[in-house]
Amino acid sequence: MRLSVGCSFGYRGAGETAAVVLVEPHSELASTIEQAGWDEEPLERYQDLYGNVCRRLLLPAGASSFRYSAVVRVSAEPEAMPGLQDVQRRIEDLPAPLLHWLLPSRLCESDALSDRAWELFGRTPMGVERVQAICDWIHGAIAYGTASVPTTTAAETLDCAGGMCRDFAHLGITFSRALGIPARYVSGYIADIGVPGPFPPMDFHAWFEVWLGERWWTFDARYNVPRIGRVAVGRGRDAVDVAMVTTYGEASLEQMTVWADELVEEGAGFARSRSVHGGL
């Protein structure tokens, strides 16, 4: 399956403003990108310590805009989920690089919420059943759509029992780390495929990944079902590491558009489609 993904941003600055933009598919997905481009080529491309593909821009004074688009290949099947054989490793048996993903971070206070995590999930079977129990609880107990701010922490989400997709991901990460399961934050594009409408305006989405068995697995407490057409952009400790745009100066966001649409063959070319492919 082929997806058209991309975004456009409009800014207004008091003067020239340096910026870093993180909107391209993660470097691990490089082989799935068929074509990609910017309306104006940014100053510099680099990869950060998590393998995220970043671009440096210099926004001019006054109104400005930039746009990125790509065509990527994704599986037409719902994403794979771990089985009971994908066990949770004892911490002393984890590869050393994974220990980083057990530490608390600015928005995921797994140390402060450790007692709460064990109270809620300490009696569940270790491994995939425990992570799924975390997602089931968040999906049922946390109201989606409650406004939050970029500095909202997992503890604050828990206290108000509401949040957005980033807050659902932060809470899943926090509980997982508190229970000894390596977990990391992921943001990216997600297409409206395999789910019933009506569809809200497209936006970037956030979910989390945990290490079970021998690999990372995707979990999404917001939707809580395997999805089709997920394209990872940024991975990190929490949302602080993967901001779509970071500006170093006085520049305000005035417009943002995001798309992630299936491309269906139509005559000699392709057309975008957001049609439903069955139900999940």
Backbone bond lengths (Angstrom), bond angles and torsions (degrees), N, CA, C in turn:
res aa  C-N    CA-C-N  psi(-1)  N-CA   C-N-CA  omega(-1)  CA-C   N-CA-C  phi
1 M - - - 1.453 - - 1.527 109.28 -
2 R 1.342 116.16 142.06 1.461 120.61 179.70 1.523 109.41 -112.79
3 L 1.334 116.19 137.23 1.454 121.83 178.32 1.518 110.07 -118.99
4 S 1.321 115.32 141.88 1.454 121.50 166.88 1.524 106.84 -95.93
5 V 1.333 116.87 118.07 1.461 121.41 179.67 1.521 109.03 -124.58
6 G 1.296 115.54 154.73 1.452 118.61 177.21 1.511 112.46 165.82
7 C 1.314 114.56 -175.78 1.463 120.44 -176.87 1.521 109.49 -162.39
8 S 1.319 114.71 160.39 1.460 120.73 171.97 1.522 108.17 -138.15
9 F 1.326 116.00 145.91 1.452 122.72 -178.62 1.523 109.28 -130.15
10 G 1.315 116.19 144.00 1.452 121.99 172.53 1.516 109.95 -122.40
11 Y 1.329 117.14 130.22 1.464 122.25 -178.23 1.522 110.63 -126.48
12 R 1.312 115.66 159.63 1.468 122.34 170.94 1.523 107.53 -134.42
13 G 1.317 115.63 123.28 1.453 120.58 -176.57 1.514 113.09 -121.01
14 A 1.334 115.88 150.91 1.464 120.92 176.80 1.523 111.14 -74.23
15 G 1.307 116.57 -24.15 1.459 122.60 177.76 1.514 108.58 -159.58
16 E 1.309 117.24 -174.68 1.454 119.86 177.18 1.533 109.67 -60.10
17 T 1.321 115.90 134.45 1.459 120.82 -174.53 1.525 110.22 -132.59
18 A 1.313 116.75 123.17 1.461 120.97 174.98 1.523 109.07 -71.63
19 A 1.341 116.35 144.60 1.459 121.14 -179.24 1.523 109.85 -147.50
20 V 1.331 114.98 153.28 1.462 122.79 171.60 1.517 107.19 -120.82
21 V 1.334 115.98 130.85 1.456 122.03 -175.37 1.526 109.41 -117.32
22 L 1.330 116.17 132.16 1.460 122.42 -179.85 1.528 108.11 -127.30
23 V 1.337 116.68 89.03 1.468 121.53 -177.66 1.530 112.60 -136.07
24 E 1.327 118.42 -2.21 1.459 121.52 -178.89 1.520 110.51 -88.72
25 P 1.343 118.26 150.32 1.458 119.85 176.94 1.522 111.65 -51.72
26 H 1.320 115.72 145.67 1.462 122.16 -178.59 1.527 110.27 -55.11
27 S 1.318 116.24 152.04 1.469 121.19 -176.87 1.527 112.26 -58.18
28 E 1.338 118.10 -28.13 1.460 120.23 178.37 1.530 112.21 -67.23
29 L 1.332 117.20 -15.46 1.463 121.64 -179.09 1.523 112.25 -99.86
30 A 1.329 117.87 11.15 1.464 120.92 -174.00 1.524 112.12 -55.74
31 S 1.317 117.61 -37.34 1.465 120.15 -176.85 1.525 113.07 -72.14
32 T 1.330 118.11 -13.03 1.469 121.45 -179.26 1.523 112.58 -93.44
33 I 1.323 118.24 -5.69 1.467 121.85 -176.62 1.527 108.98 -87.78
34 E 1.324 116.21 118.82 1.465 121.12 -179.87 1.517 111.78 -87.35
35 Q 1.299 116.96 -36.80 1.466 120.99 176.20 1.514 108.16 -157.49
36 A 1.318 115.97 152.27 1.458 121.05 -178.17 1.514 109.12 -161.30
37 G 1.325 115.92 155.68 1.459 118.23 178.69 1.515 112.68 -176.86
38 W 1.321 114.31 162.23 1.453 123.87 176.33 1.524 108.40 -111.84
39 D 1.336 116.12 153.76 1.464 118.41 175.32 1.527 110.02 -65.89
40 E 1.339 116.78 -35.32 1.462 122.67 172.01 1.521 107.35 -136.47
41 E 1.315 117.31 128.24 1.459 121.06 -175.01 1.531 110.44 -63.64
42 P 1.358 117.41 125.69 1.462 120.78 178.87 1.529 112.23 -64.05
43 L 1.323 115.28 170.84 1.453 121.05 -175.64 1.526 112.93 -66.06
44 E 1.326 116.37 -43.03 1.465 119.42 -171.16 1.520 109.86 -153.09
45 R 1.332 115.74 144.52 1.464 122.30 173.75 1.520 107.88 -112.73
46 Y 1.334 116.78 135.39 1.458 119.95 175.07 1.523 109.36 -151.60
47 Q 1.319 116.60 163.02 1.451 122.26 174.60 1.518 109.45 -108.54
48 D 1.325 116.82 133.44 1.456 119.37 177.69 1.525 110.00 -81.74
49 L 1.325 117.33 -174.72 1.467 120.22 -173.73 1.523 113.16 -68.43
50 Y 1.343 118.28 -11.21 1.464 121.12 177.70 1.526 111.88 -103.06
51 G 1.319 117.72 8.86 1.457 121.03 179.84 1.513 114.20 80.80
52 N 1.326 118.07 9.47 1.463 121.33 177.63 1.525 110.26 -74.17
53 V 1.322 116.92 139.53 1.462 122.30 -179.03 1.525 108.90 -88.28
54 C 1.312 116.80 113.08 1.463 122.76 -175.37 1.528 110.10 -113.07
55 R 1.313 115.20 152.48 1.466 122.03 175.84 1.524 109.64 -128.76
56 R 1.319 115.42 139.84 1.466 120.49 175.86 1.520 109.27 -98.77
57 L 1.335 115.37 134.12 1.462 122.25 178.58 1.516 109.57 -126.50
58 L 1.331 115.73 160.94 1.457 122.02 169.77 1.518 106.26 -125.26
59 L 1.349 115.71 103.71 1.457 120.48 -179.23 1.521 109.20 -76.93
60 P 1.325 118.60 131.91 1.464 120.45 -179.42 1.528 111.15 -76.37
61 A 1.322 115.84 167.69 1.464 120.38 173.20 1.528 109.46 -64.36
62 G 1.329 116.25 148.90 1.460 120.49 179.85 1.518 111.40 83.38
63 A 1.329 116.29 -155.23 1.462 121.39 -177.70 1.521 110.89 -80.12
64 S 1.328 115.76 139.94 1.462 121.26 176.93 1.528 108.64 -152.33
65 S 1.318 115.06 163.45 1.458 119.24 179.16 1.525 108.95 -151.14
66 F 1.329 115.55 159.75 1.466 121.15 172.76 1.516 107.75 -148.80
67 R 1.346 115.11 156.61 1.460 121.28 -173.14 1.512 109.80 -144.51
68 Y 1.334 116.00 136.76 1.462 122.75 176.04 1.516 108.67 -126.20
69 S 1.333 117.02 141.41 1.462 120.62 176.33 1.526 109.01 -146.13
70 A 1.331 115.93 152.43 1.459 121.19 -179.63 1.517 109.50 -154.54
71 V 1.318 115.15 158.79 1.461 122.82 170.11 1.517 106.69 -116.37
72 V 1.330 116.76 123.52 1.459 121.37 -176.95 1.524 109.97 -127.47
73 R 1.317 115.21 152.57 1.461 121.45 175.79 1.528 109.75 -96.19
74 V 1.325 115.76 134.05 1.459 121.59 176.45 1.520 108.70 -133.32
75 S 1.317 116.42 163.20 1.456 120.64 176.65 1.523 110.19 -69.43
76 A 1.316 116.35 143.32 1.465 121.41 176.27 1.520 111.37 -83.38
77 E 1.330 117.40 -2.20 1.464 122.02 -179.86 1.528 110.00 -103.05
78 P 1.327 117.18 152.08 1.468 119.25 174.38 1.522 110.61 -56.36
79 E 1.315 116.38 146.98 1.460 121.59 -176.41 1.540 110.99 -59.64
80 A 1.324 114.41 147.08 1.463 120.48 -178.83 1.520 110.59 -69.20
81 M 1.324 115.34 147.63 1.459 121.89 176.47 1.531 108.48 -119.54
82 P 1.336 117.66 151.45 1.464 120.16 -178.96 1.524 111.43 -68.94
83 G 1.315 115.64 155.92 1.448 121.78 175.29 1.513 110.66 -107.35
84 L 1.316 116.24 178.53 1.464 120.46 -179.23 1.520 111.79 -63.07
85 Q 1.347 116.61 -21.68 1.466 119.70 178.78 1.529 111.80 -74.92
86 D 1.317 117.18 -15.96 1.467 121.01 178.97 1.525 108.30 -87.62
87 V 1.299 115.01 80.29 1.458 121.11 -167.74 1.522 111.89 -77.88
88 Q 1.313 114.62 159.69 1.458 121.48 172.61 1.520 108.20 -80.71
89 R 1.318 116.82 122.79 1.467 121.32 -178.93 1.535 110.63 -74.95
90 R 1.310 115.75 143.74 1.461 119.60 168.35 1.524 107.93 -63.15
91 I 1.303 117.22 145.39 1.468 120.50 -175.02 1.520 111.21 -58.12
92 E 1.313 118.48 -38.24 1.465 120.67 -179.76 1.518 112.28 -68.93
93 D 1.335 117.50 -14.74 1.459 121.16 179.10 1.527 113.38 -100.38
94 L 1.327 117.99 -3.25 1.458 120.82 -179.55 1.526 110.40 -72.49
95 P 1.345 118.14 143.27 1.473 119.79 170.47 1.530 109.85 -57.20
96 A 1.309 116.73 140.75 1.467 121.26 -174.48 1.530 113.89 -53.47
97 P 1.363 121.04 -40.80 1.468 119.50 -178.77 1.531 113.90 -61.80
98 L 1.329 117.71 -19.56 1.468 119.92 -178.73 1.524 112.63 -80.51
99 L 1.320 118.31 -16.08 1.456 120.63 -178.26 1.533 111.65 -62.25
100 H 1.319 116.17 -28.10 1.468 121.58 177.11 1.525 111.32 -56.63
101 W 1.341 116.37 -34.87 1.466 121.40 -174.98 1.519 112.63 -84.73
102 L 1.332 117.70 8.03 1.460 122.35 172.54 1.523 112.18 -100.93
103 L 1.325 117.08 -10.27 1.462 120.87 -174.83 1.523 111.62 -80.47
104 P 1.338 117.23 147.53 1.468 119.57 172.87 1.520 109.93 -65.67
105 S 1.314 116.35 153.70 1.460 121.47 176.66 1.522 108.59 -132.75
106 R 1.317 115.83 178.60 1.466 120.76 -171.31 1.525 112.69 -54.01
107 L 1.345 117.76 -43.68 1.459 121.15 -175.80 1.523 112.94 -103.43
108 C 1.328 117.24 -1.37 1.470 121.99 -179.14 1.524 108.45 -127.39
109 E 1.313 116.52 85.18 1.468 121.55 -173.19 1.526 109.96 -85.48
110 S 1.324 116.06 70.84 1.460 120.39 -176.76 1.521 112.22 -65.34
111 D 1.324 117.55 -25.30 1.464 119.78 176.80 1.524 110.61 -70.53
112 A 1.333 116.94 -45.14 1.461 120.92 -178.47 1.530 112.30 -69.53
113 L 1.338 117.46 -28.02 1.468 121.04 -177.05 1.525 112.56 -103.64
114 S 1.324 117.46 14.41 1.459 120.53 -177.88 1.532 112.04 -60.78
115 D 1.321 117.86 -46.85 1.464 120.77 -179.02 1.523 110.88 -60.89
116 R 1.335 116.55 -41.73 1.462 120.37 179.62 1.525 110.72 -64.88
117 A 1.335 117.39 -40.05 1.457 120.94 179.49 1.524 110.90 -62.52
118 W 1.334 117.46 -44.89 1.462 120.31 -179.16 1.526 111.28 -70.39
119 E 1.325 116.55 -32.36 1.464 119.88 176.60 1.528 111.05 -63.92
120 L 1.342 116.59 -41.69 1.462 121.32 -176.80 1.524 112.62 -79.44
121 F 1.333 117.56 -39.31 1.468 120.40 -167.15 1.526 114.86 -126.43
122 G 1.324 117.08 2.97 1.461 120.00 -175.68 1.515 114.16 -64.55
123 R 1.328 117.74 -21.55 1.459 121.00 -179.44 1.531 112.63 -95.02
124 T 1.328 118.06 -2.17 1.464 120.30 179.36 1.524 109.88 -80.79
125 P 1.334 118.27 153.04 1.468 120.20 177.40 1.526 110.81 -60.91
126 M 1.318 116.40 141.90 1.455 120.26 179.95 1.526 110.75 -65.97
127 G 1.336 115.69 156.56 1.459 120.56 175.97 1.514 113.03 94.29
128 V 1.340 115.52 -144.49 1.453 120.82 -173.28 1.517 111.84 -59.70
129 E 1.329 118.77 -36.24 1.461 120.25 -179.76 1.526 111.08 -65.23
130 R 1.316 116.72 -35.28 1.467 119.73 178.35 1.527 110.88 -69.69
131 V 1.333 117.99 -43.80 1.465 120.32 178.88 1.527 110.22 -64.70
132 Q 1.323 117.29 -40.60 1.455 119.57 178.64 1.527 111.00 -65.80
133 A 1.323 117.36 -35.45 1.460 120.34 175.95 1.527 110.58 -63.07
134 I 1.338 116.50 -38.16 1.466 120.45 176.50 1.525 110.10 -61.53
135 C 1.328 116.27 -47.89 1.471 119.81 -179.05 1.524 111.46 -64.20
136 D 1.329 116.77 -42.24 1.465 120.04 179.53 1.526 110.61 -60.55
137 W 1.319 115.99 -42.36 1.467 119.62 -179.10 1.529 111.27 -65.71
138 I 1.325 116.68 -46.88 1.467 119.76 179.86 1.521 110.39 -62.26
139 H 1.339 115.99 -44.54 1.468 120.53 -178.91 1.522 111.40 -59.24
140 G 1.321 117.20 -35.32 1.453 120.22 -178.12 1.512 114.55 -90.23
141 A 1.326 117.77 -30.19 1.464 120.77 -172.37 1.526 114.20 -97.18
142 I 1.333 118.09 -21.05 1.459 121.86 -176.68 1.533 108.71 -106.66
143 A 1.301 116.46 123.98 1.467 121.36 -178.14 1.522 110.08 -79.26
144 Y 1.337 116.52 123.69 1.460 119.64 177.90 1.524 109.84 -77.59
145 G 1.336 116.13 140.77 1.455 121.46 176.50 1.515 113.91 107.40
146 T 1.328 117.38 -8.00 1.461 120.61 176.54 1.519 109.27 -71.11
147 A 1.316 116.40 126.00 1.468 120.35 -175.40 1.518 111.12 -62.11
148 S 1.330 115.53 141.00 1.453 122.09 174.48 1.520 107.90 -136.25
149 V 1.317 115.88 173.81 1.462 121.72 179.90 1.524 108.31 -121.85
150 P 1.340 118.05 165.84 1.470 119.80 -177.18 1.523 114.66 -56.95
151 T 1.331 117.82 -22.47 1.468 120.15 -178.31 1.527 112.69 -97.97
152 T 1.331 118.78 6.27 1.463 121.06 179.17 1.527 110.09 -63.83
153 T 1.313 116.71 129.37 1.459 121.66 -178.21 1.531 110.14 -98.15
154 A 1.338 114.58 169.21 1.462 119.64 177.18 1.523 110.87 -61.55
155 A 1.320 117.33 -38.84 1.462 120.41 179.46 1.528 111.04 -63.22
156 E 1.316 116.85 -39.70 1.473 120.24 178.60 1.522 110.96 -68.00
157 T 1.332 117.37 -37.94 1.470 120.92 175.44 1.522 110.26 -61.83
158 L 1.320 116.58 -42.43 1.456 120.93 179.14 1.532 110.65 -63.97
159 D 1.315 117.07 -41.07 1.466 121.33 -178.50 1.525 112.20 -64.81
160 C 1.348 116.91 -40.68 1.467 119.50 -176.62 1.520 112.53 -92.90
161 A 1.328 117.02 -7.17 1.472 123.14 177.06 1.523 112.08 56.27
162 G 1.335 116.22 37.25 1.459 119.99 178.42 1.507 110.91 -163.50
163 G 1.341 116.12 159.55 1.457 119.77 178.62 1.509 111.44 172.62
164 M 1.327 114.94 -170.38 1.452 122.80 177.77 1.534 108.74 -106.65
165 C 1.344 117.07 -176.18 1.471 119.11 -174.71 1.523 111.58 -59.44
166 R 1.329 118.20 -37.06 1.468 120.21 179.58 1.522 110.90 -62.34
167 D 1.340 116.61 -35.48 1.462 120.78 -179.36 1.524 111.00 -72.60
168 F 1.349 116.95 -36.82 1.451 120.41 174.73 1.532 110.04 -60.66
169 A 1.341 115.80 -43.79 1.467 120.34 179.78 1.524 110.96 -64.69
170 H 1.325 117.22 -43.71 1.463 120.25 179.84 1.524 111.35 -60.03
171 L 1.320 116.94 -41.05 1.459 119.59 -178.75 1.537 110.87 -69.10
172 G 1.334 116.92 -39.47 1.466 119.92 176.06 1.518 112.27 -62.08
173 I 1.327 116.60 -42.11 1.466 121.82 177.67 1.522 110.30 -62.87
174 T 1.320 116.29 -45.95 1.463 121.62 -176.49 1.520 111.61 -61.13
175 F 1.323 117.44 -48.80 1.458 120.85 178.68 1.529 111.24 -63.62
176 S 1.348 117.14 -41.40 1.462 120.26 -179.60 1.521 111.06 -62.27
177 R 1.318 117.64 -48.72 1.457 120.48 -179.72 1.525 111.06 -61.74
178 A 1.334 116.55 -40.92 1.463 120.27 -179.74 1.520 111.48 -61.37
179 L 1.336 116.85 -26.14 1.461 122.22 -178.87 1.534 112.30 -98.47
180 G 1.336 116.80 12.12 1.458 120.89 174.76 1.508 114.89 83.72
181 I 1.336 118.43 20.71 1.465 122.98 -179.85 1.524 108.94 -109.62
182 P 1.335 119.58 116.53 1.469 120.48 177.67 1.528 110.44 -56.42
183 A 1.323 116.45 133.99 1.465 120.78 -177.00 1.518 109.87 -145.83
184 R 1.339 116.03 145.10 1.464 120.66 178.86 1.530 110.39 -140.17
185 Y 1.316 114.86 155.25 1.468 123.82 -177.61 1.522 109.35 -87.27
186 V 1.337 116.31 140.90 1.461 121.69 178.60 1.532 108.84 -134.28
187 S 1.315 116.21 137.55 1.463 121.30 172.48 1.520 108.50 -126.13
188 G 1.323 116.37 155.36 1.449 118.79 179.58 1.506 113.08 172.81
189 Y 1.318 115.20 -160.64 1.461 122.92 179.45 1.530 108.77 -96.41
190 I 1.337 115.81 148.60 1.447 120.07 173.01 1.521 108.28 -144.83
191 A 1.333 115.80 129.83 1.460 120.98 -176.51 1.529 110.27 -87.27
192 D 1.332 115.75 154.51 1.468 121.85 177.25 1.523 109.30 -86.08
193 I 1.325 116.19 67.04 1.462 121.90 -178.02 1.521 108.38 -119.99
194 G 1.323 116.04 130.36 1.456 120.26 177.52 1.502 115.19 81.93
195 V 1.339 116.87 9.70 1.461 121.03 177.84 1.525 108.45 -129.69
196 P 1.323 118.08 147.90 1.461 120.60 -178.24 1.518 111.63 -75.34
197 G 1.339 116.26 148.94 1.456 122.16 173.85 1.526 110.09 -79.65
198 P 1.348 117.83 -173.07 1.465 125.52 1.20 1.521 111.61 -73.18
199 F 1.342 115.41 152.19 1.445 120.92 -176.67 1.526 110.93 -97.53
200 P 1.328 118.05 129.37 1.461 120.60 175.37 1.515 110.21 -72.97
201 P 1.338 118.76 169.94 1.470 120.15 175.03 1.527 110.43 -55.21
202 M 1.326 116.02 138.13 1.460 121.42 -177.35 1.527 110.77 -64.78
203 D 1.320 115.63 145.05 1.460 122.12 177.17 1.524 107.46 -148.60
204 F 1.320 117.33 169.45 1.448 119.98 169.93 1.528 108.55 -66.80
205 H 1.323 116.16 152.20 1.458 120.69 -178.35 1.530 109.23 -122.18
206 A 1.335 116.29 158.28 1.461 122.06 178.61 1.516 109.76 -129.34
207 W 1.335 115.34 142.66 1.461 121.67 176.19 1.526 107.23 -148.60
208 F 1.332 118.16 -169.25 1.462 118.46 177.45 1.513 110.46 -139.70
209 E 1.322 115.04 162.13 1.454 122.30 178.67 1.524 109.02 -124.73
210 V 1.335 115.93 144.00 1.468 120.98 176.01 1.524 109.15 -124.84
211 W 1.327 115.08 154.68 1.462 120.53 177.90 1.526 108.49 -97.56
212 L 1.329 115.16 116.38 1.457 122.53 174.80 1.526 107.91 -133.27
213 G 1.314 117.17 141.10 1.454 119.41 -177.81 1.511 110.74 66.59
214 E 1.341 115.75 -113.12 1.461 121.00 -176.19 1.521 113.43 -123.28
215 R 1.369 118.49 16.37 1.456 118.63 -175.87 1.529 110.98 -159.55
216 W 1.338 113.87 171.83 1.461 121.63 174.43 1.527 109.62 -84.55
217 W 1.342 115.85 141.52 1.459 122.67 178.56 1.531 110.05 -126.87
218 T 1.325 116.00 145.55 1.463 122.19 -178.68 1.520 111.31 -86.62
219 F 1.337 115.70 132.89 1.462 122.64 171.24 1.525 108.29 -133.54
220 D 1.318 116.20 144.46 1.462 121.71 -174.25 1.519 108.49 -140.57
221 A 1.315 116.61 96.29 1.464 120.72 -177.03 1.522 112.50 -69.24
222 R 1.314 117.98 -19.03 1.471 120.93 177.91 1.525 110.82 -67.62
223 Y 1.338 117.52 -52.95 1.463 120.98 -178.70 1.531 111.68 -93.85
224 N 1.328 117.29 -35.25 1.457 124.26 174.87 1.528 113.53 61.22
225 V 1.330 116.87 29.74 1.465 123.31 172.07 1.527 107.62 -142.88
226 P 1.333 118.44 151.06 1.469 119.91 174.59 1.521 109.96 -61.01
227 R 1.325 116.80 140.38 1.458 121.66 -175.99 1.517 111.27 -118.13
228 I 1.339 115.25 161.55 1.460 124.09 173.39 1.524 107.55 -108.50
229 G 1.321 117.05 137.71 1.458 119.70 172.84 1.508 114.99 83.81
230 R 1.330 116.43 41.60 1.468 120.90 176.22 1.527 108.13 -98.48
231 V 1.336 118.24 129.59 1.465 123.19 -178.07 1.529 108.31 -125.31
232 A 1.320 117.08 107.34 1.461 121.48 -179.14 1.520 110.38 -69.77
233 V 1.329 116.25 136.63 1.463 123.28 175.80 1.528 110.25 -112.02
234 G 1.325 116.48 -56.26 1.462 120.37 -176.10 1.510 112.37 -125.66
235 R 1.328 116.41 139.79 1.459 122.44 173.52 1.522 108.49 -125.41
236 G 1.343 116.23 143.55 1.446 119.57 179.22 1.514 111.59 -173.76
237 R 1.335 115.74 -171.66 1.463 120.82 -178.82 1.528 110.99 -67.00
238 D 1.329 115.76 -40.76 1.458 122.24 175.96 1.522 106.74 -161.50
239 A 1.332 117.65 -169.78 1.470 120.97 -173.66 1.519 113.18 -62.92
240 V 1.324 118.09 -22.12 1.464 120.60 179.34 1.534 110.48 -58.95
241 D 1.328 116.89 -34.86 1.467 121.36 -175.94 1.521 113.45 -77.40
242 V 1.331 118.51 -15.81 1.466 119.30 -169.54 1.527 112.54 -132.26
243 A 1.320 117.49 38.36 1.462 119.97 175.53 1.526 109.81 -58.30
244 M 1.335 116.79 138.16 1.465 120.25 179.45 1.531 110.60 -62.22
245 V 1.321 116.04 -43.47 1.469 121.17 178.22 1.522 108.13 -137.02
246 T 1.322 116.49 128.00 1.458 122.45 173.10 1.518 107.99 -115.06
247 T 1.328 117.27 120.11 1.466 120.88 179.71 1.524 109.79 -107.49
248 Y 1.325 114.99 142.79 1.455 121.94 -179.11 1.522 108.18 -114.18
249 G 1.326 115.24 70.69 1.452 120.36 -177.23 1.518 110.08 155.94
250 E 1.321 115.15 -170.40 1.463 121.61 -175.20 1.527 110.05 -91.09
251 A 1.336 115.11 91.09 1.461 121.51 177.04 1.518 108.01 -141.88
252 S 1.314 117.49 132.91 1.461 121.37 -176.68 1.527 110.46 -113.35
253 L 1.324 115.45 140.11 1.452 122.13 177.67 1.520 109.82 -75.02
254 E 1.341 116.87 126.63 1.457 121.26 179.93 1.527 112.79 -112.64
255 Q 1.326 117.70 -21.54 1.469 120.27 -177.11 1.514 109.58 -157.04
256 M 1.350 116.03 140.61 1.460 121.14 174.00 1.522 108.55 -146.02
257 T 1.317 116.61 131.00 1.459 122.95 176.16 1.521 107.72 -128.82
258 V 1.323 116.77 136.04 1.468 122.71 -179.49 1.519 108.04 -129.96
259 W 1.346 117.14 142.12 1.457 119.83 175.16 1.523 110.38 -140.29
260 A 1.335 115.12 150.46 1.460 123.74 175.35 1.520 106.05 -155.23
261 D 1.324 116.23 91.08 1.456 122.34 -171.03 1.523 111.02 -124.30
262 E 1.320 115.49 142.32 1.452 119.77 174.99 1.520 109.56 -68.10
263 L 1.339 115.61 140.09 1.454 121.52 174.00 1.524 108.01 -98.67
264 V 1.307 116.63 120.02 1.468 120.76 179.35 1.518 108.38 -111.33
265 E 1.334 115.89 140.53 1.461 121.12 -177.59 1.522 109.52 -67.69
266 E 1.331 115.32 133.18 1.465 121.36 -177.60 1.519 108.24 -143.46
267 G 1.339 116.65 99.10 1.456 119.78 -176.62 1.511 110.21 67.95
268 A 1.323 115.93 -125.77 1.463 120.96 -177.36 1.515 112.55 -89.37
269 G 1.342 116.35 -4.86 1.455 118.30 -176.56 1.514 111.63 -133.58
270 F 1.328 114.57 -155.17 1.455 120.73 -178.40 1.517 108.70 -129.53
271 A 1.343 115.35 150.43 1.457 121.54 176.35 1.520 108.46 -128.62
272 R 1.322 117.04 150.28 1.456 120.93 177.64 1.524 110.09 -74.71
273 S 1.315 114.82 148.67 1.457 120.16 177.27 1.507 109.04 -146.17
274 R 1.348 117.02 139.11 1.450 121.77 172.74 1.526 109.51 -118.63
275 S 1.323 115.58 27.92 1.448 120.04 -178.26 1.525 110.96 -69.17
276 V 1.347 114.94 155.79 1.452 120.80 -179.01 1.511 110.53 -82.50
277 H 1.328 117.59 132.74 1.466 123.45 178.41 1.521 107.74 -107.32
278 G 1.296 117.40 76.44 1.469 120.29 -178.63 1.512 110.74 76.59
279 G 1.296 117.37 -169.22 1.458 121.18 -178.45 1.513 110.86 -131.27
280 L 1.332 115.56 152.39 1.456 121.00 178.74 1.522 109.16 -118.65
